[in-house]
Amino acid sequence: MADVEALVIGDNKRPETADGRVGCVMLVASGQSVDDQGNAIKFFDYRPGFFQDIIQVRWDKDTMHVVLPVQVSDYLLRNGYARAMTAQEAQSYNAQLSAEPTAATPAVEPPTVVDEPEADAERPRRKQRKGD
């Protein structure tokens, strides 16, 4: 299981981890599937720019809570695909992290972002058209 950090809840600020990731509540999902370990997940696919790769955000099927890198969360919040967690939601998220998993309750994998493009990725060149 990957390292999972608790959210820090500040006055009138969005909940963030110590390394700057932001606690969000997804408002939309592109679909649901099963991950490599057989866990049911929901996901959301989006393309932040015309020439950029598709980014997929994944989270546990039983919730809409996700903790994301700043660039991803800013895009989703700005475009209405997600909203920032409330203080109560962040406290609930933190409580789930501190709860010891038992044999009956499997450990929860943190939500992940896959296929995140690198910040300095080069833009593809436009194809030459006849007559250019």
C-alpha positions as a printed Julia matrix, in Angstrom:
132×3 Matrix{Float64}:
   0.0    0.0     0.0
   1.28   3.44   -0.9
   2.01   6.09    1.72
  -1.18   7.93    2.59
  -1.03  11.27    4.35
  -3.66  12.9     6.51
  -5.27  16.12    5.33
  -4.46  19.34    7.18
  -7.59  21.39    7.76
  -6.97  25.15    7.92
  -9.34  28.06    8.47
 -11.18  28.89    5.22
  -8.67  26.86    3.2
  -9.03  23.7     1.21
  -7.77  20.56    2.96
  -4.23  19.66    1.87
  -1.61  17.08    2.77
   1.81  18.11    4.03
   3.24  17.6     0.54
   0.56  19.84   -1.03
  -1.97  17.4    -2.48
  -5.59  18.59   -2.24
  -8.63  16.8    -0.81
 -11.49  16.86   -3.32
 -14.92  15.37   -3.78
 -15.52  14.27   -7.36
 -18.82  15.44   -8.85
 -18.66  13.3   -12.01
 -17.31   9.91  -13.04
 -16.59   8.61  -16.54
 -17.23   5.04  -15.48
 -16.41   2.17  -13.15
 -14.22  -0.89  -13.46
 -12.06  -3.27  -11.48
  -8.39  -2.53  -10.76
  -5.5   -5.01  -10.94
  -6.17  -6.23   -7.38
  -9.86  -6.91   -8.1
 -11.18  -3.85   -6.22
 -14.14  -1.97   -7.68
 -13.16   1.57   -8.64
 -14.65   4.64  -10.29
 -12.67   6.8   -12.69
 -12.79  10.11  -14.5
 -10.94  10.78  -17.76
 -10.18  14.27  -19.02
  -7.82  16.06  -21.37
  -6.48  19.31  -19.85
  -5.47  20.71  -23.23
  -6.02  19.89  -26.88
  -2.49  18.59  -27.43
  -2.1   16.98  -24.01
  -2.53  13.35  -23.03
  -5.68  12.09  -21.34
  -5.44  11.97  -17.55
  -7.38   9.37  -15.58
  -8.26   9.91  -11.93
  -9.23   6.74  -10.01
 -10.83   6.3    -6.59
 -12.65   3.69   -4.5
 -16.16   2.87   -5.79
 -17.79   3.4    -2.37
 -16.81   7.07   -2.11
 -16.27  10.17   -4.22
 -13.33  11.42   -2.08
  -9.95  11.73   -3.73
  -6.62  13.4    -2.86
  -4.9   14.81   -5.93
  -1.81  16.73   -7.01
  -2.31  20.51   -7.14
  -2.3   20.82  -10.96
  -4.96  18.12  -11.35
  -7.15  19.37   -8.5
  -6.96  22.99   -9.73
  -8.2   21.93  -13.18
 -11.03  19.78  -11.78
 -12.13  22.43   -9.26
 -11.99  25.27  -11.81
 -14.04  23.35  -14.38
 -16.7   22.0   -12.0
 -15.71  18.32  -12.11
 -14.92  18.33   -8.38
 -15.24  20.48   -5.27
 -12.92  20.9    -2.3
 -13.66  18.7     0.72
 -15.36  20.4     3.63
 -13.64  20.33    7.03
 -16.07  17.61    8.18
 -15.34  15.47    5.09
 -11.59  15.91    5.62
 -11.92  14.84    9.28
 -13.87  11.77    8.18
 -11.17  10.98    5.58
  -8.46  11.33    8.25
 -10.42   9.09   10.64
 -10.53   6.36    7.99
  -6.76   6.59    7.58
  -6.1    6.13   11.28
  -8.5    3.2    11.64
  -6.64  -0.09   11.79
  -7.71  -2.43    8.97
  -8.95  -5.78   10.19
  -9.25  -9.07    8.32
 -12.88  -8.19    7.53
 -12.02  -4.72    6.2
  -9.28  -4.65    3.57
  -6.82  -1.8     3.51
  -7.98   1.03    1.27
  -5.62   2.01   -1.53
  -5.36   5.78   -1.94
  -6.95   7.32   -5.03
  -4.46   7.61   -7.83
  -3.85   9.65  -10.91
  -2.53   7.67  -13.83
  -1.07   8.83  -17.11
  -0.22  12.28  -15.75
   1.81  14.08  -18.42
   5.17  15.49  -17.46
   5.24  19.24  -16.92
   7.89  19.85  -19.56
   6.41  17.49  -22.16
   6.95  18.79  -25.67
   3.96  19.67  -27.82
   3.6   17.48  -30.94
   4.34  19.19  -34.23
   1.5   19.94  -36.6
   1.46  17.74  -39.68
   2.28  19.44  -42.95
  -0.73  19.84  -45.16
  -0.66  19.97  -48.9
  -0.06  23.55  -50.0
   1.62  24.71  -46.74
